[in-house]
């Protein structure tokens, strides 16, 4: 197993509460061979609304942002971060 790069900068390329779109985006990034991480929403007991804390975010390495955005641009319309 390789060691994670401590200097790796992750960038949010997608914020959504649409679980179907999230699955489509993850599949598209996997097919393109782009590594990513998905954040989970805060539990409702923390009092954060979905408007303040979207259901999930997809993060990619800074170097992969342009390619990842191209991949997501080919999917049906959805709001994107940054």
N, C-alpha and C positions, 0 to 999 in steps of 0.2 A: 504494500500500500504506500502510495506517495504521500509525502508530507504537504499539508496545505501551505500556500504562500502567505506569510504574515503581512505582506505588503499589497496583497490583492485588494483592489478597490471595486466594490460592487455598486451597480447603478440600477435603479428601478426603471424598468422599461414598460411596465404594465401595472395598473391598479384597477381592480374590478371586484364587484360583488356578484358578477354573473358567472356562476360555476361552470356552465356549459362553455362559455367563451374561454374561461381559464383552462379547461381541459383541452380545447382546440389549440390554444396558444402553446401549452406545454408539449402537445404532440408535434406541433409544427417545429418547435425549437429542437426537440429530440431528433426528428427526422433530418434537420439541418446539421446535427452534430454539435449544437451549441449547449455548453453546460450552463445550468441555471439553478437558482434556489427559489423556493416559494415561501413567503411569510404567511403565517396563520393569523387570523384575526384575534384580537383580544377577547377573552370571554365576556359575555354580556354583564356578568356581575361586577366588572370593572367600571360599568356605566358609560362606556364609549359607544356612541351611535355609529351605524354603518356609514353615515355621511362624513364623520370625522375620521373613522378608522375603517377604510374599505376592507372587504372580506379578505382579500389576498393581494399580494404584490409579487411580481416576478422580477428577480434580480439577476443580472448577468455581469460578467467581468467587464470592466471599462473598455478593454480592447475589443470586445465582441458586440458592443452597443450598435454600431452602424449595421452590421450584418443581421443582428437580431431584430432591429427595427424594420429592415427590409422584409424579413420573414413574416413579421406580424402585419406588415402593410398589405400582404396578400390575403389576409383573413377578412371576413366580414367586418364592417365598421364597429369599433368599440373605442372607448376613451383610453388614451395612452399617457403614461407619465413623461415628463420632460420632453 
